[in-house]
Amino acid sequence: MSNIYIQEPPTNGKVLIKTSAGDIDIELWSKEAPKAARNFVQLCMEGYYDGTPFHRVVPEFIVQGGDPTGSGTGGESIYGRPFKDEFHSRLRFNRRGLVAMANAGPHDNGSQFFFTLGRADELNNKHTIFGKVTGDTVYNMLRLSEVECDQEERPLNPHKIRTTEVLHSPFDDIIPRERKKSKKDEDKKEGKKSQSKATKNFSLLSFGEEAEEEEEMVTQVSQTLKGKSKSSHDLLKDDPLLSSVPAVNKMAHVLQFDEQTRKVKDANMQDEDTFEISDPRNPVNKRRREESKKIMKEKKAKR
């Protein structure tokens, strides 16, 4: 095993991946695989991998991740298109803990990558090796494979990448792109915005004009309960829509209420039941709605 490490070229660059299985340190072969290493470093800087699952596990072979969709068919490179493979004679799939690009064929590299869980000679000259897991964090990497999977090698409860941190970038010219908000985030934000501005809109309800009139009347009567009682004539006088119209005699009655029950009863209807002031069955509200409609019709007729 020591001969293997001697054959490998020196690394340049380091990234920390924090996963649900523990932290994983990765050192990069940025000179041997510059495109793959740059792609990985920039995606980590941009938080591209945050929250993504390790969607494929093949025991004693590989653990694969890096797909934001979690389907195994998503993800894209920083170049806006798949980039070419980068093979090096001193980088071979001869042990566990190697980090390489996943692809669907030659020169089809995007954002997905995988860790090797053991020797995998069949992957040589098919996948670009760009890094290795270092130190005791290799045991956290192995824990990624300790999950139950279905017949399609998909974990039933996959481990996830929580965050990534570039400890040392070998590329000084990388400028992280601004992440585009996902549709889920936008919908969530829009939902909060809509809730904060929510108001009663009777035009969207089936009650129509009658409900609006009832709301206005109930509001006026409720306000009077905070002070002394007013006659119905006084209440209508305060209404800008009705202030120029003389009050009708049959509405000149007094509202009586019990301070403890906060209920209102029509003094002109001695035998009627008592209703809440906001209840549309309240005779006062009903009579005012009818009178209001009558006055409005008279105004329209004069026009």
Secondary structure by P-SEA (a helix, b strand, c coil): caaaaaacccccbbbbbbccccbbbbbbcccccaaaaaaaaaaaaacccccccccccccccccccccccccccccccccccbbbbbbbccccccccbbbbbbccccccccccccccccccccccccccccccccccaaaaaaacccccccccccccbbbbbcccccccccccccccccccccaaaaaaaaaaaaaaacccccccccccaaaaaaaaaaaaaaaaaacccccaaaaaaaccccccccccccccbbbbbbcccccccccccccbbbbcccccccaaaaaaaaaaaaaaaaaaaac
